[in-house]
Amino acid sequence: MKTTFYLFKREFLGYFRSPVAYVFLVAFILASTAMSLYLGHMLETNDASMRTLFFYQPWIFLVFIPAIGMRLWAEEKRSGTWELLFTLPVTPIQAVLGKFLAAWAFILVAICLTASMIMTIAFLGSPDWGPVWTGYFGLFLMAGAFLSITSLTSAFTKNQVISFVISTLVTLVFIFLGWSVFSTLLESFLPIAVADAIAQFSFITHFEPFQNGTVSLGGLLYFLSFTVFCLFANVIVLER
Amino acid sequence: MIEAKNLTKDYGTNRAANNVTFTVNKGDILGFLGPNGAGKSTTMKMLTGFIPPTGGTGAIGGHDIKENPLEAKKLFGYLPESGPLYQEMTVEEFLTFIAEMRGYTNADDKQKVLDRALKLCHLLAVRQQTIDTLSKGYRQRVGLAQAVLHDPPCLILDEPTDGLDPNQKREVRKLIGSMSKDKAIILSTHILEEVEAMCNRVIIIDKGKVIVDSTPEKLKAEHDGKRLEDIFCELTTNAA
């Protein structure tokens, strides 16, 4: 437990040792705010909710999270420091968990920085707070699932760019599965039950109830089990 | 203290290490010699548990590296080839992290081992500097400092003087020599004067096989007092 904590600490503070972290944070806030204001027309909807922000988050995560997580293992492999790490008294589970939690915490920092939007809607109207908080909770869970994919793909290569591209492609599949355009396409040649079953694997499908103000048990279990599965695969890849 | 028992490693059809067996006892400084690609680093990586052997096993202080890796890893310090380090950290941050991973969680203990390692490896002057701003010689000393931080009974050093200038080489040799009395040390090198200067045992490995396990004096006596370098060339080209 302590080992995991110290790994977490090193990794988390590591983000702030380079200017890259600040660039990422600024880019994330700009993208999140701009998309909900100009694409989602947040101010014109006359609706004091965070819906427009949540709606575009999976698409921002698609680029942002692989960019945050691509270095997790690829960088250790490139610089050779994983040889140092794994000859210290550390188990692969502790190492994977410590690094994953650090990146997840960094993403949490980024998500929290969108609080300016909450203040805006609170100032302009009287929002229904339930969907705001459950939405943020769902966002955090979904970020974990995205990140677990990146952590896993990052362990396959010593090249951060390859890690980024593969991770983006895989997460794109899990977004597309629930995208209405894609499901309509599937329904055109597959039985509706099958198309529905496929859509059940999508991040978007499971994120929706959270945006509507419910903490769905299905969504919670889906995101958590998805994350655990990817991290488990990550441990196996590193042990090979 | 350090045992290699029939260590074998195959990479595809290439056998990088073939039944490598030896024991290093307390007080021994073993010079591990061989041409490039002979299997020195592979053997060391297997001994430290970084890569799993295809056959055989290693043990440190009686703890099998496969069965009981955490206990075994507590007992040795390892300097990987080309000394990988977390470049973005300062010397002090890096060594503090290593101390934490080694189980020194109490602030006083941490400070004590940190100060000892900084002093021992002459790093006090650069303790606040980030590692990527240091010269090669200093970086190698940081690598050594992390290996000796917990005052382990066993040291496994992969080319500890590689890339250093003659003064730095002498310095590092002196440092290793000063720790030799109560430790079991393996150091790989292809600099033969190094072996003559500091080792009381020598193993020559070629094409993955141990071809000599002796002492420098005995080896010279067996070869009519020739220089170690001539003996090395004779043995390794003969086997080719």
Chai-1 contact restraints between the chains, C-beta under 6 A:
chainA,res_idxA,chainB,res_idxB,connection_type,confidence,min_distance_angstrom,max_distance_angstrom,comment,restraint_id
A,Y6,B,E100,contact,1.0,0.0,6.0,A-B,restraint_1
A,R10,B,F97,contact,1.0,0.0,6.0,A-B,restraint_2
A,R17,B,E88,contact,1.0,0.0,6.0,A-B,restraint_3
A,S79,B,P84,contact,1.0,0.0,6.0,A-B,restraint_4
A,G80,B,P84,contact,1.0,0.0,6.0,A-B,restraint_5
A,T81,B,P84,contact,1.0,0.0,6.0,A-B,restraint_6
A,T81,B,Y86,contact,1.0,0.0,6.0,A-B,restraint_7
A,E83,B,F50,contact,1.0,0.0,6.0,A-B,restraint_8
A,E83,B,P80,contact,1.0,0.0,6.0,A-B,restraint_9
A,L84,B,P84,contact,1.0,0.0,6.0,A-B,restraint_10
A,F86,B,F50,contact,1.0,0.0,6.0,A-B,restraint_11
A,T87,B,T48,contact,1.0,0.0,6.0,A-B,restraint_12
A,T87,B,F50,contact,1.0,0.0,6.0,A-B,restraint_13
A,T87,B,Y78,contact,1.0,0.0,6.0,A-B,restraint_14
A,L88,B,M101,contact,1.0,0.0,6.0,A-B,restraint_15
A,P89,B,L70,contact,1.0,0.0,6.0,A-B,restraint_16
A,P89,B,K73,contact,1.0,0.0,6.0,A-B,restraint_17
A,P89,B,K74,contact,1.0,0.0,6.0,A-B,restraint_18
